[in-house]
Amino acid sequence: MAKVTKASDAKKFTDIPNVGKAVAQKLIMLNLKSPSDLKTKDAYALYTKLNKLTGMRNNPCLLDTFIAAIDFMNGAPSRYWFYYTKDRKKQYPKL
């Protein structure tokens, strides 16, 4: 299924670019109900909470995906998750 090109068209998590079934399940684990819930969220806080919930350190690329999804839902153009990797590594070098 094609991804949406505008945040307002995202009705389910998997409509968001970069978000597949596995990432959508993680967002649901984090008690998010709809794509619009992402607009007010902090990607690092979601990633940290997920690590605590799962009892493990998830791949930092998941944080990049969270950043991409939140950025998209806040009006940014669709970008591949790895577009955010360089900045994430600067901001969170120990991940």
Order of alpha helices (4+ residues) and beta strands (2+ residues): alpha-alpha-alpha-alpha
